[in-house]
């Protein structure tokens, strides 16, 4: 991949990964814009590299929560679920199992239809509308302390839909949390903590592919992508969390609806 498209790819990933607008969908649009070959071998290594950068950004921003998760490892392993750190880890694990299982299956099968711009257009539009409906619910006061196993599993099942580009992993998990009555900031917080496991799983598969390729130039490009997506990802998280303290998901939903509708117009030639 040429350097300029790589820089754009990394910045787009960093900005969109944690916003409920689908980073994977935007990455496919970037690949299409620059005429990149839309195949799993040619796109997924770089896509995973920029995801690793955003993983580092969420680890830095939520370092206090990550520290709590670390403190909860021993209580979790010893089944002391009455302790908050253990419960948080349990809920994150339960919510992560569905997407890890299905994600591994897709990595093996590599269905080409998941890389189609048409899929991105429809999912961007449909799940933008669903996000808008969920966010119009009366504001509730539920926090992660109120989360239980059933709700964690429901959010995890919703997260599986994010494997379809355009759905948005953060968007669908925030949407599910809003439907369950959680505040906007807590919905975003749990979604971003969930990303740690989801992105780590994808990153592990991508690292394996880079090592097997033995390509030094590819390795350098991966490093550049990681750094740029890390910086832009941290900025995006900080701005979104500050925004949600006083505002709603409506601007993101409107953006998705407009983008999805515009892509459908272009694809189907409605004009």
PyMOL commands that set and color helices and strands:
alter all, ss='L'
color gray80, all
select helices_A, chain A and resi 3-16+23-33+40-61+63-77+84-109+112-115+117-135+144-146+149-163+169-179+184-213+216-244+250-268
alter helices_A, ss='H'
color red, helices_A
deselect
rebuild
show_as cartoon
